[in-house]
Amino acid sequence: MFDNLSVKLDKAFKNLKGQGRITEINVATTVKEIRRALIDADVNFKVAKEVTDSIKEKALGQDVLIAVSPGQLLTKIVSEELTELMGGRTEEINLKGDPNVILISGLQGSGKTTFSGKLARHLKAQNRNVLLVACDIYRPAAIDQLKVLGEQIEVDVYAEPDNKDALKIAKNALKYAKENNKKTIIVDTAGRLAVDEQMMNEIEALKKGLNPAETLFVVDSMTGQDAVNTAKTFNDRLDFNGVVLTKLDGDTRGGAALTIRKVVDKPIKFISSGEKLDALDVFHPDRMANRILGMGDVVSLVEKAQNTFDEEEAKRIQKKIRKNQFGFDDFLSQLEQIKKMGNLKDLMGMIPGVGKAIKDVDIDDDSLKPIEAIIKSMTIKEREEPDLLNGSRKQRIAKGSGTSIQEVNQLLKQFDQMRKMMKTMNKMGGAKRALSGMNMFK
């Protein structure tokens, strides 16, 4: 996500490395590189020029503090400009209405149906009683797909497979929702092209007939400026409330995310990366700007951890750490919790400074499989007491897990180092302090 842009912006800031103060010459050189980086990221030329002109004006109008280098100052200014470009502040989804109606629109293949399932899961986690409504009357597989998603997240799906009137289906669903105490209904519609007058009339009729609290436009971020242009065309007809950017994990440039708010004057409300139903995030412009500049996103990382980690399990693990009884089963439990948080590379990219270090490293969920295989090839006794693992036991584990003796030894060494660190933290009261630090974000 934004890998190419991050690298080029980092290169631009290096022009100021070693410079003692801001000058018109070094700012002009850096701003030129920033503009080029934005254009390469598929940002509209006019938008890129406006942003960089503003950066230059602010940079030259500032007195550099002795404690702040020109590079640090410009990074701060760019972060603020990127934040403003992407909307300035987080825009919450409107959940007013009884029932609350959310209409999903967008092009074919943009990921509307998958997003509908993700949004239903997201709202269900907030204790809302959600109903998914299948209003794609042109693609039979869409109804089946929505039903499968509904089963996975345990959310009811309203569908009338033989009915070819999308508005009638939606109104019947609204009636069903009121009768069955459904507080939010998410209406998944057919993918359509802006040039298809009949289908554009249909989505307009759906909006008029349902009077939704939210109309969201789902767009594939990988299509770059095409996504922005399509959003503008749809907005002219539909006047939607917000944008959802999907497939952000495949977009290394980021032009759509950086430009769409400026062009259509509608906020990005959600971003989605990957097919997993938990791969959905509320869009925070300031946090995204920090990630683009390699400054990480610790707040989002902590929020993900708080939403994912089991509190009782955390207490159990903490108790075992205090007693110096942390074993491989406990380690395996923690790995499972981490995997639930999302894509490993994205998670690591939220740690300040790590994003740049791993930009060329291929990290996926399969990276943990050899570790899991090694642990699962141990006996219960070996997992509880790793000191039992002698040469012959290690050979058996390596063979059983399909790994090498070197990989087994490496895991054992890392695990031993981690246990020693936990023991030291426990003696110093570090675990308690770490937990109290986490509570700051609650």
LORODREN-857177 format. One line per field, with one value per residue (C-alpha): residue number from 1; residue in three letters; z, x, y. Coordinates in nm, 4 decimals. Example, Ala and Ser with C-alpha at 12.3 -4.5 7.8 and 13.67 -1.06 7.14 Angstrom:
2
seq	[1 / 2]
type	[ala / ser]
pz	[0.7800 / 0.7140]
px	[1.2300 / 1.3670]
py	[-0.4500 / -0.1060]
//
This chain:
442
seq	[1 / 2 / 3 / 4 / 5 / 6 / 7 / 8 / 9 / 10 / 11 / 12 / 13 / 14 / 15 / 16 / 17 / 18 / 19 / 20 / 21 / 22 / 23 / 24 / 25 / 26 / 27 / 28 / 29 / 30 / 31 / 32 / 33 / 34 / 35 / 36 / 37 / 38 / 39 / 40 / 41 / 42 / 43 / 44 / 45 / 46 / 47 / 48 / 49 / 50 / 51 / 52 / 53 / 54 / 55 / 56 / 57 / 58 / 59 / 60 / 61 / 62 / 63 / 64 / 65 / 66 / 67 / 68 / 69 / 70 / 71 / 72 / 73 / 74 / 75 / 76 / 77 / 78 / 79 / 80 / 81 / 82 / 83 / 84 / 85 / 86 / 87 / 88 / 89 / 90 / 91 / 92 / 93 / 94 / 95 / 96 / 97 / 98 / 99 / 100 / 101 / 102 / 103 / 104 / 105 / 106 / 107 / 108 / 109 / 110 / 111 / 112 / 113 / 114 / 115 / 116 / 117 / 118 / 119 / 120 / 121 / 122 / 123 / 124 / 125 / 126 / 127 / 128 / 129 / 130 / 131 / 132 / 133 / 134 / 135 / 136 / 137 / 138 / 139 / 140 / 141 / 142 / 143 / 144 / 145 / 146 / 147 / 148 / 149 / 150 / 151 / 152 / 153 / 154 / 155 / 156 / 157 / 158 / 159 / 160 / 161 / 162 / 163 / 164 / 165 / 166 / 167 / 168 / 169 / 170 / 171 / 172 / 173 / 174 / 175 / 176 / 177 / 178 / 179 / 180 / 181 / 182 / 183 / 184 / 185 / 186 / 187 / 188 / 189 / 190 / 191 / 192 / 193 / 194 / 195 / 196 / 197 / 198 / 199 / 200 / 201 / 202 / 203 / 204 / 205 / 206 / 207 / 208 / 209 / 210 / 211 / 212 / 213 / 214 / 215 / 216 / 217 / 218 / 219 / 220 / 221 / 222 / 223 / 224 / 225 / 226 / 227 / 228 / 229 / 230 / 231 / 232 / 233 / 234 / 235 / 236 / 237 / 238 / 239 / 240 / 241 / 242 / 243 / 244 / 245 / 246 / 247 / 248 / 249 / 250 / 251 / 252 / 253 / 254 / 255 / 256 / 257 / 258 / 259 / 260 / 261 / 262 / 263 / 264 / 265 / 266 / 267 / 268 / 269 / 270 / 271 / 272 / 273 / 274 / 275 / 276 / 277 / 278 / 279 / 280 / 281 / 282 / 283 / 284 / 285 / 286 / 287 / 288 / 289 / 290 / 291 / 292 / 293 / 294 / 295 / 296 / 297 / 298 / 299 / 300 / 301 / 302 / 303 / 304 / 305 / 306 / 307 / 308 / 309 / 310 / 311 / 312 / 313 / 314 / 315 / 316 / 317 / 318 / 319 / 320 / 321 / 322 / 323 / 324 / 325 / 326 / 327 / 328 / 329 / 330 / 331 / 332 / 333 / 334 / 335 / 336 / 337 / 338 / 339 / 340 / 341 / 342 / 343 / 344 / 345 / 346 / 347 / 348 / 349 / 350 / 351 / 352 / 353 / 354 / 355 / 356 / 357 / 358 / 359 / 360 / 361 / 362 / 363 / 364 / 365 / 366 / 367 / 368 / 369 / 370 / 371 / 372 / 373 / 374 / 375 / 376 / 377 / 378 / 379 / 380 / 381 / 382 / 383 / 384 / 385 / 386 / 387 / 388 / 389 / 390 / 391 / 392 / 393 / 394 / 395 / 396 / 397 / 398 / 399 / 400 / 401 / 402 / 403 / 404 / 405 / 406 / 407 / 408 / 409 / 410 / 411 / 412 / 413 / 414 / 415 / 416 / 417 / 418 / 419 / 420 / 421 / 422 / 423 / 424 / 425 / 426 / 427 / 428 / 429 / 430 / 431 / 432 / 433 / 434 / 435 / 436 / 437 / 438 / 439 / 440 / 441 / 442]
type	[met / phe / asp / asn / leu / ser / val / lys / leu / asp / lys / ala / phe / lys / asn / leu / lys / gly / gln / gly / arg / ile / thr / glu / ile / asn / val / ala / thr / thr / val / lys / glu / ile / arg / arg / ala / leu / ile / asp / ala / asp / val / asn / phe / lys / val / ala / lys / glu / val / thr / asp / ser / ile / lys / glu / lys / ala / leu / gly / gln / asp / val / leu / ile / ala / val / ser / pro / gly / gln / leu / leu / thr / lys / ile / val / ser / glu / glu / leu / thr / glu / leu / met / gly / gly / arg / thr / glu / glu / ile / asn / leu / lys / gly / asp / pro / asn / val / ile / leu / ile / ser / gly / leu / gln / gly / ser / gly / lys / thr / thr / phe / ser / gly / lys / leu / ala / arg / his / leu / lys / ala / gln / asn / arg / asn / val / leu / leu / val / ala / cys / asp / ile / tyr / arg / pro / ala / ala / ile / asp / gln / leu / lys / val / leu / gly / glu / gln / ile / glu / val / asp / val / tyr / ala / glu / pro / asp / asn / lys / asp / ala / leu / lys / ile / ala / lys / asn / ala / leu / lys / tyr / ala / lys / glu / asn / asn / lys / lys / thr / ile / ile / val / asp / thr / ala / gly / arg / leu / ala / val / asp / glu / gln / met / met / asn / glu / ile / glu / ala / leu / lys / lys / gly / leu / asn / pro / ala / glu / thr / leu / phe / val / val / asp / ser / met / thr / gly / gln / asp / ala / val / asn / thr / ala / lys / thr / phe / asn / asp / arg / leu / asp / phe / asn / gly / val / val / leu / thr / lys / leu / asp / gly / asp / thr / arg / gly / gly / ala / ala / leu / thr / ile / arg / lys / val / val / asp / lys / pro / ile / lys / phe / ile / ser / ser / gly / glu / lys / leu / asp / ala / leu / asp / val / phe / his / pro / asp / arg / met / ala / asn / arg / ile / leu / gly / met / gly / asp / val / val / ser / leu / val / glu / lys / ala / gln / asn / thr / phe / asp / glu / glu / glu / ala / lys / arg / ile / gln / lys / lys / ile / arg / lys / asn / gln / phe / gly / phe / asp / asp / phe / leu / ser / gln / leu / glu / gln / ile / lys / lys / met / gly / asn / leu / lys / asp / leu / met / gly / met / ile / pro / gly / val / gly / lys / ala / ile / lys / asp / val / asp / ile / asp / asp / asp / ser / leu / lys / pro / ile / glu / ala / ile / ile / lys / ser / met / thr / ile / lys / glu / arg / glu / glu / pro / asp / leu / leu / asn / gly / ser / arg / lys / gln / arg / ile / ala / lys / gly / ser / gly / thr / ser / ile / gln / glu / val / asn / gln / leu / leu / lys / gln / phe / asp / gln / met / arg / lys / met / met / lys / thr / met / asn / lys / met / gly / gly / ala / lys / arg / ala / leu / ser / gly / met / asn / met / phe / lys]
pz	[0.0000 / -0.1181 / -0.1315 / -0.4394 / -0.3112 / 0.0307 / -0.1268 / -0.3560 / -0.0807 / 0.1398 / -0.1456 / -0.1801 / 0.1883 / 0.1559 / -0.0424 / 0.2904 / 0.4824 / 0.6325 / 0.5421 / 0.8322 / 0.7308 / 0.4912 / 0.1754 / -0.1409 / -0.3392 / -0.1271 / -0.0784 / -0.4536 / -0.5269 / -0.2640 / -0.3658 / -0.7290 / -0.6222 / -0.4116 / -0.7068 / -0.9311 / -0.6667 / -0.6446 / -1.0232 / -1.0454 / -0.7815 / -1.0336 / -0.8568 / -1.0877 / -1.2109 / -1.1060 / -0.7566 / -0.7243 / -0.8221 / -0.5737 / -0.2903 / -0.3606 / -0.4069 / -0.0634 / 0.0829 / -0.0644 / 0.0625 / 0.4167 / 0.4244 / 0.3192 / 0.5643 / 0.8663 / 1.0973 / 1.1660 / 1.5324 / 1.6383 / 1.7615 / 1.4327 / 1.1122 / 0.7733 / 0.6819 / 0.9951 / 0.9369 / 0.5748 / 0.6751 / 0.9206 / 0.6552 / 0.3972 / 0.6544 / 0.7228 / 0.3508 / 0.2729 / 0.5658 / 0.4344 / 0.0786 / 0.1980 / 0.3910 / 0.7022 / 0.9527 / 0.9983 / 0.8726 / 1.0603 / 0.8875 / 0.9473 / 1.1492 / 1.1946 / 1.1097 / 1.2346 / 1.0496 / 0.9278 / 0.5504 / 0.3758 / -0.0059 / -0.1765 / -0.5328 / -0.7732 / -1.0875 / -1.1780 / -1.0123 / -0.7624 / -0.4660 / -0.3601 / -0.2442 / -0.0456 / 0.1079 / 0.2028 / 0.3990 / 0.5614 / 0.6599 / 0.8063 / 1.0162 / 1.1228 / 1.2365 / 1.4011 / 1.6172 / 1.7385 / 1.8550 / 1.5697 / 1.4350 / 1.0621 / 0.7537 / 0.4162 / 0.1124 / -0.2285 / -0.4947 / -0.7763 / -1.0064 / -1.3027 / -1.1568 / -0.9889 / -0.8393 / -0.6443 / -0.4406 / -0.3650 / -0.2764 / -0.0346 / 0.1274 / 0.1785 / 0.3342 / 0.5554 / 0.6820 / 0.7579 / 0.9732 / 1.1006 / 0.9520 / 0.7858 / 0.4099 / 0.2439 / -0.1189 / -0.3787 / -0.6582 / -0.8907 / -0.8526 / -1.1186 / -0.9586 / -0.7393 / -0.5772 / -0.4867 / -0.3310 / -0.1295 / -0.0042 / 0.0920 / 0.2753 / 0.4603 / 0.5719 / 0.6794 / 0.8759 / 1.0694 / 1.1519 / 1.2688 / 1.4656 / 1.2212 / 1.3045 / 0.9902 / 0.6380 / 0.3847 / 0.0264 / -0.2187 / -0.5737 / -0.9209 / -1.0683 / -1.3342 / -1.5804 / -1.5737 / -1.9467 / -1.8873 / -1.8564 / -1.7576 / -1.4699 / -1.3520 / -1.3429 / -1.1334 / -0.8660 / -0.8574 / -0.8050 / -0.5240 / -0.3493 / -0.3900 / -0.2794 / 0.0231 / 0.1376 / 0.2822 / 0.5635 / 0.3719 / 0.0034 / -0.0379 / -0.3660 / -0.3791 / -0.6100 / -0.6961 / -0.5909 / -0.8375 / -1.1273 / -1.0146 / -1.1968 / -1.3687 / -1.0206 / -0.9523 / -1.2842 / -1.2330 / -0.8806 / -1.0157 / -1.2819 / -1.0298 / -0.7774 / -1.0346 / -1.0730 / -0.7287 / -0.4855 / -0.2616 / 0.0977 / 0.0982 / -0.0831 / -0.0095 / -0.1542 / -0.2080 / -0.3067 / -0.1421 / -0.0777 / -0.4526 / -0.5027 / -0.4599 / -0.6042 / -0.4100 / -0.6579 / -0.5965 / -0.2189 / -0.2539 / -0.5180 / -0.4840 / -0.1930 / -0.3719 / -0.6966 / -0.5723 / -0.2365 / -0.0604 / 0.2218 / 0.2056 / 0.4824 / 0.4583 / 0.3067 / 0.2356 / 0.1616 / 0.0949 / 0.0714 / 0.4417 / 0.6066 / 0.8808 / 0.6238 / 0.6600 / 0.8275 / 0.8978 / 0.7000 / 0.9070 / 0.6838 / 0.9460 / 1.0166 / 0.6446 / 0.5887 / 0.8655 / 0.7076 / 0.3661 / 0.5245 / 0.7036 / 1.0462 / 1.1249 / 1.2739 / 1.6321 / 1.7252 / 1.4597 / 1.5632 / 1.9277 / 1.8228 / 1.6154 / 1.9103 / 2.1481 / 1.9089 / 1.8404 / 2.1570 / 2.4032 / 2.7425 / 2.9436 / 2.7330 / 2.7894 / 3.1669 / 3.1513 / 2.9544 / 3.1902 / 3.4884 / 3.3238 / 3.2454 / 3.6109 / 3.7159 / 3.4411 / 3.2907 / 2.9397 / 2.6989 / 2.3282 / 2.3542 / 2.4910 / 2.2114 / 1.9539 / 2.1081 / 2.0664 / 1.7015 / 1.6351 / 1.7894 / 1.5765 / 1.2571 / 1.3328 / 1.3289 / 0.9523 / 0.6933 / 0.8659 / 0.6397 / 0.6897 / 1.0664 / 1.0692 / 0.8508 / 1.1326 / 1.3513 / 1.3042 / 1.0920 / 1.0078 / 0.6876 / 0.5019 / 0.6281 / 0.4970 / 0.1747 / -0.0423 / 0.1886 / 0.0969 / 0.4159 / 0.4127 / 0.6491 / 0.5270 / 0.6939 / 1.0260 / 0.8968 / 0.9511 / 1.3130 / 1.3700 / 1.2106 / 1.4374 / 1.7537 / 1.6526 / 1.5920 / 1.9585 / 2.2296 / 2.4970 / 2.7470 / 2.5084 / 2.4552 / 2.8312 / 2.8975 / 2.5979 / 2.7928 / 2.7208 / 2.3523 / 2.2914 / 1.9558 / 1.8793 / 1.9722 / 1.7488 / 1.4565 / 1.5076 / 1.5200 / 1.2060 / 1.0180 / 1.1435 / 1.0544 / 0.7155 / 0.8277 / 0.8889 / 1.2175 / 1.1699 / 1.1631 / 1.4793 / 1.6546 / 1.5416 / 1.6805 / 2.0104 / 2.0392 / 1.9682 / 2.2109 / 2.4826 / 2.4297 / 2.4485 / 2.7750 / 2.9274 / 2.8256 / 2.9798 / 3.2993 / 3.3183 / 3.2532 / 3.5209 / 3.7787 / 3.6885 / 3.6904 / 3.3183 / 3.2266 / 3.4579 / 3.3191 / 2.9608 / 3.0348 / 3.1987 / 2.8899 / 2.6690 / 2.8822 / 2.7672 / 2.4339 / 2.5878]
px	[0.0000 / 0.1551 / 0.4986 / 0.6227 / 0.5022 / 0.6619 / 0.9984 / 0.9932 / 0.8889 / 1.1671 / 1.4105 / 1.2775 / 1.3371 / 1.6975 / 1.7628 / 1.7394 / 1.9645 / 2.2538 / 2.0984 / 2.1139 / 1.8163 / 1.5251 / 1.6135 / 1.4205 / 1.6631 / 1.6535 / 1.2759 / 1.2198 / 1.4290 / 1.2472 / 0.9013 / 0.9771 / 1.0592 / 0.7415 / 0.5305 / 0.6921 / 0.6279 / 0.2592 / 0.2153 / 0.3918 / 0.1435 / -0.1324 / -0.2428 / -0.4118 / -0.1528 / -0.3641 / -0.4125 / -0.0413 / 0.0513 / -0.1929 / -0.0623 / 0.3061 / 0.2512 / 0.0916 / 0.3808 / 0.6336 / 0.4454 / 0.4195 / 0.7819 / 0.9243 / 0.7005 / 0.8315 / 1.1194 / 1.3079 / 1.3578 / 1.7087 / 1.5802 / 1.4002 / 1.5864 / 1.4561 / 1.3807 / 1.1701 / 0.9845 / 0.9026 / 0.7915 / 0.5462 / 0.4138 / 0.3749 / 0.1957 / -0.0514 / -0.1071 / -0.1629 / -0.4045 / -0.5990 / -0.5918 / -0.7510 / -1.0254 / -0.8662 / -1.0701 / -1.2350 / -1.5957 / -1.8161 / -2.0883 / -2.4423 / -2.6408 / -2.9571 / -3.2992 / -3.5070 / -3.4166 / -3.1000 / -3.0612 / -2.7224 / -2.7247 / -2.4169 / -2.3347 / -2.0429 / -1.9011 / -1.8951 / -1.6031 / -1.5347 / -1.5995 / -1.9463 / -2.0830 / -1.7702 / -1.7714 / -2.1380 / -2.0423 / -1.7469 / -1.9609 / -2.2263 / -1.9578 / -1.8179 / -2.1606 / -2.2543 / -1.9414 / -2.0992 / -2.4022 / -2.6271 / -2.8845 / -2.7982 / -2.9853 / -2.8144 / -3.0377 / -2.9624 / -3.0728 / -2.8413 / -3.1126 / -2.8770 / -2.6127 / -2.7589 / -2.4184 / -2.4319 / -2.7282 / -2.5483 / -2.2298 / -2.4178 / -2.5852 / -2.2477 / -2.1069 / -2.4149 / -2.3672 / -1.9982 / -2.0731 / -2.4102 / -2.6135 / -2.9531 / -2.9828 / -3.3077 / -3.3401 / -3.6132 / -3.4325 / -3.7355 / -3.8172 / -3.6647 / -3.7695 / -3.4835 / -3.6880 / -3.9715 / -3.7212 / -3.5664 / -3.9058 / -4.0094 / -3.6786 / -3.7470 / -4.0841 / -3.9209 / -3.6549 / -3.9195 / -4.1113 / -3.7964 / -3.6266 / -3.3363 / -3.1702 / -2.9534 / -3.0156 / -2.7333 / -2.8609 / -2.6174 / -2.6945 / -2.5835 / -2.2598 / -2.3316 / -2.1596 / -2.2311 / -2.3119 / -2.5853 / -2.8870 / -3.1344 / -2.9204 / -2.8341 / -3.2086 / -3.2544 / -2.9998 / -3.1490 / -3.4951 / -3.3556 / -3.2121 / -3.5320 / -3.7547 / -3.5469 / -3.4245 / -3.1072 / -2.9092 / -2.5941 / -2.5252 / -2.1728 / -1.9811 / -1.7443 / -1.4464 / -1.1437 / -0.8422 / -0.6170 / -0.7870 / -0.6250 / -0.7495 / -1.0207 / -1.1618 / -1.1659 / -1.3324 / -1.5953 / -1.6660 / -1.7259 / -1.9682 / -2.1639 / -2.1702 / -2.3179 / -2.6111 / -2.6367 / -2.4961 / -2.3566 / -2.2429 / -1.9057 / -1.6467 / -1.5160 / -1.1750 / -1.1287 / -0.8220 / -0.5893 / -0.3396 / -0.2791 / -0.2392 / 0.1262 / 0.0671 / -0.2311 / -0.3538 / -0.7231 / -0.6963 / -0.5019 / -0.7212 / -1.0787 / -1.1798 / -1.0477 / -1.2310 / -1.5741 / -1.5756 / -1.7037 / -1.5168 / -1.3475 / -1.5274 / -1.3776 / -1.0747 / -1.0518 / -0.7542 / -0.7761 / -1.0678 / -1.0924 / -1.4062 / -1.2077 / -1.0014 / -1.1981 / -1.0886 / -1.2472 / -1.0461 / -0.8383 / -0.6657 / -0.4062 / -0.3064 / -0.2811 / -0.0599 / 0.1719 / 0.1926 / 0.2723 / 0.5606 / 0.6930 / 0.5879 / 0.3739 / 0.0262 / 0.0545 / -0.3002 / -0.4576 / -0.2270 / -0.3382 / -0.7051 / -0.6694 / -0.5073 / -0.7820 / -1.0539 / -0.8863 / -0.7192 / -0.9249 / -0.9128 / -0.9411 / -0.6692 / -0.4478 / -0.4942 / -0.4102 / -0.0912 / 0.0082 / -0.0327 / 0.1905 / 0.4545 / 0.4591 / 0.5150 / 0.7751 / 0.5576 / 0.5135 / 0.5320 / 0.4958 / 0.1185 / 0.0903 / 0.3149 / 0.0949 / -0.2130 / -0.0537 / 0.0304 / -0.3340 / -0.4425 / -0.1916 / -0.3130 / -0.6673 / -0.5479 / -0.4904 / -0.2127 / 0.1261 / 0.3106 / 0.0420 / 0.0592 / 0.4368 / 0.4073 / 0.2117 / 0.5222 / 0.7219 / 1.0326 / 0.9529 / 0.7574 / 1.0660 / 1.2775 / 1.0398 / 0.9216 / 1.1039 / 1.0407 / 0.7637 / 0.5688 / 0.2404 / 0.0334 / 0.2175 / 0.5328 / 0.4073 / 0.3242 / 0.6738 / 0.6688 / 0.3223 / 0.4254 / 0.7318 / 0.5310 / 0.2526 / 0.5124 / 0.6165 / 0.4599 / 0.2472 / 0.5320 / 0.7865 / 0.5656 / 0.5367 / 0.9064 / 1.1207 / 1.4380 / 1.3588 / 1.4393 / 1.7664 / 1.9238 / 1.7073 / 1.3851 / 1.4785 / 1.5416 / 1.2005 / 1.0317 / 1.2124 / 1.1071 / 0.7487 / 0.7107 / 0.8820 / 1.1472 / 1.5213 / 1.7081 / 1.8454 / 1.4921 / 1.4005 / 1.7140 / 1.6468 / 1.2909 / 1.4143 / 1.6812 / 1.4322 / 1.1814 / 1.4470 / 1.5468 / 1.1816 / 1.1287 / 1.4383 / 1.3112 / 0.9698 / 1.1404 / 1.3437 / 1.0359 / 0.8479 / 1.1231 / 1.1239 / 0.7451 / 0.7626 / 0.4610 / 0.2435 / 0.3797 / 0.3306 / -0.0308 / -0.0957 / 0.0549 / -0.1869 / -0.4756 / -0.3980 / -0.5597 / -0.8805]
py	[0.0000 / 0.3314 / 0.1629 / 0.3508 / 0.6873 / 0.6319 / 0.5504 / 0.8552 / 1.0946 / 0.9594 / 1.0245 / 1.3810 / 1.4564 / 1.3406 / 1.6602 / 1.8416 / 1.6035 / 1.7958 / 2.1312 / 2.3742 / 2.5837 / 2.6192 / 2.8131 / 2.8876 / 2.6724 / 2.3546 / 2.3810 / 2.4263 / 2.1141 / 1.9065 / 2.0279 / 1.9424 / 1.5847 / 1.5668 / 1.6826 / 1.4229 / 1.1542 / 1.2482 / 1.2472 / 0.9085 / 0.7884 / 0.8719 / 1.1891 / 1.4405 / 1.6977 / 1.9959 / 1.8507 / 1.7660 / 2.1236 / 2.2785 / 2.0611 / 2.1226 / 2.4978 / 2.5018 / 2.2994 / 2.5427 / 2.8476 / 2.7076 / 2.5910 / 2.9280 / 3.1085 / 2.9185 / 2.9953 / 2.6724 / 2.6010 / 2.5030 / 2.1639 / 2.0914 / 2.0133 / 2.1371 / 1.7757 / 1.7274 / 2.0516 / 1.9676 / 1.6162 / 1.7745 / 2.0151 / 1.7355 / 1.5186 / 1.7997 / 1.8642 / 1.4945 / 1.4713 / 1.7702 / 1.6330 / 1.3065 / 1.4833 / 1.6268 / 1.4301 / 1.0924 / 1.0806 / 0.8352 / 0.6362 / 0.7673 / 0.5134 / 0.7195 / 0.5798 / 0.2893 / 0.0853 / 0.2523 / 0.1982 / 0.1838 / 0.1671 / 0.0212 / 0.1314 / 0.0981 / -0.0565 / -0.4235 / -0.6008 / -0.3228 / -0.5520 / -0.4294 / -0.7646 / -0.8540 / -0.5060 / -0.5470 / -0.8598 / -0.6835 / -0.3858 / -0.6165 / -0.7870 / -0.4486 / -0.3222 / -0.6514 / -0.6150 / -0.2877 / -0.4906 / -0.3810 / -0.6263 / -0.6267 / -0.7499 / -0.7949 / -0.7390 / -0.8930 / -0.6419 / -0.7508 / -0.8871 / -0.9376 / -1.1695 / -1.4817 / -1.5647 / -1.2359 / -1.3626 / -1.6892 / -1.4991 / -1.2742 / -1.5764 / -1.7451 / -1.4267 / -1.3993 / -1.7553 / -1.6903 / -1.3856 / -1.5152 / -1.2300 / -1.2811 / -1.2254 / -1.1150 / -1.2280 / -1.2833 / -1.4741 / -1.4766 / -1.1081 / -0.8798 / -0.5511 / -0.4259 / -0.1484 / -0.3851 / -0.6301 / -0.3487 / -0.2234 / -0.5766 / -0.6108 / -0.2856 / -0.4213 / -0.7490 / -0.5558 / -0.3597 / -0.6782 / -0.8585 / -0.5799 / -0.5347 / -0.2024 / -0.1736 / -0.2978 / -0.3048 / -0.3092 / -0.4695 / -0.3550 / -0.4595 / -0.3285 / -0.0717 / 0.1594 / 0.5314 / 0.5157 / 0.2544 / 0.4861 / 0.2141 / 0.0890 / 0.4402 / 0.5159 / 0.2006 / 0.3027 / 0.6536 / 0.4990 / 0.2823 / 0.5865 / 0.7868 / 0.4968 / 0.3923 / 0.7354 / 0.5764 / 0.7376 / 0.6452 / 0.5874 / 0.4526 / 0.4340 / 0.1353 / 0.1727 / -0.0401 / 0.1701 / -0.0146 / 0.1676 / 0.4951 / 0.8057 / 0.6006 / 0.5384 / 0.9120 / 0.9946 / 0.7240 / 0.8472 / 1.1987 / 1.0730 / 0.8644 / 1.1470 / 1.3846 / 1.1445 / 0.9859 / 1.2448 / 0.9694 / 1.0287 / 0.8591 / 0.6491 / 0.2992 / 0.2107 / -0.1628 / -0.3707 / -0.1202 / -0.4003 / -0.4258 / -0.0493 / 0.0513 / 0.3993 / 0.5338 / 0.7950 / 0.7224 / 0.7602 / 1.0845 / 1.2490 / 1.1296 / 1.3568 / 1.6653 / 1.5860 / 1.4697 / 1.6538 / 1.3418 / 1.1653 / 0.8275 / 0.6371 / 0.2884 / 0.1189 / -0.2504 / -0.4720 / -0.8446 / -1.0843 / -1.1735 / -1.0418 / -0.8699 / -0.6747 / -0.3521 / -0.0297 / 0.3054 / 0.5619 / 0.8053 / 1.0677 / 1.1647 / 0.8057 / 0.7282 / 1.0342 / 0.9118 / 0.5670 / 0.7141 / 0.9082 / 0.5978 / 0.7279 / 0.4246 / 0.4054 / 0.2871 / 0.3954 / 0.1695 / -0.1147 / -0.0839 / -0.0628 / -0.3791 / -0.5565 / -0.4441 / -0.5594 / -0.8944 / -1.0184 / -1.2187 / -1.0460 / -1.3692 / -1.5290 / -1.2236 / -1.2555 / -1.6264 / -1.5577 / -1.2771 / -1.5110 / -1.7745 / -1.5111 / -1.4050 / -1.7666 / -1.8168 / -2.0945 / -1.9502 / -2.2455 / -2.3195 / -2.3743 / -2.0215 / -1.8953 / -2.0717 / -1.9100 / -1.5669 / -1.6384 / -1.7250 / -1.3951 / -1.2012 / -1.3704 / -1.2547 / -0.8930 / -0.8969 / -0.9023 / -0.9366 / -0.6928 / -0.4267 / -0.4772 / -0.4427 / -0.1337 / 0.0316 / 0.0255 / 0.3495 / 0.2945 / -0.0678 / 0.0054 / 0.1275 / -0.1609 / -0.4289 / -0.2604 / -0.5177 / -0.8138 / -1.0557 / -1.1266 / -1.3125 / -1.5242 / -1.8357 / -1.6998 / -1.8344 / -2.1839 / -2.3365 / -2.2104 / -2.3548 / -2.6842 / -2.7120 / -2.6460 / -2.8865 / -3.1592 / -3.1417 / -3.3550 / -3.1874 / -3.2364 / -3.0790 / -2.7745 / -2.7265 / -2.7909 / -2.6829 / -2.7728 / -3.1399 / -3.0910 / -3.2760 / -3.3688 / -3.6732 / -3.4940 / -3.2019 / -3.4381 / -3.5984 / -3.2560 / -3.1346 / -3.4467 / -3.4271 / -3.0582 / -3.0749 / -2.8271 / -2.8428 / -2.8947 / -2.5403 / -2.3951 / -2.5873 / -2.4606 / -2.1051 / -2.1133 / -2.2583 / -1.9893 / -1.7090 / -1.8580 / -1.8842 / -1.5200 / -1.4139 / -1.6046 / -1.4428 / -1.1012 / -1.1766 / -1.2932 / -0.9718 / -0.7557 / -0.9482 / -0.8807 / -0.5131 / -0.4866 / -0.4107 / -0.6198 / -0.4132 / -0.0875 / -0.2073 / -0.2938 / 0.0427 / 0.2054 / 0.0154 / 0.1448 / 0.4990 / 0.4172 / 0.2821]
//
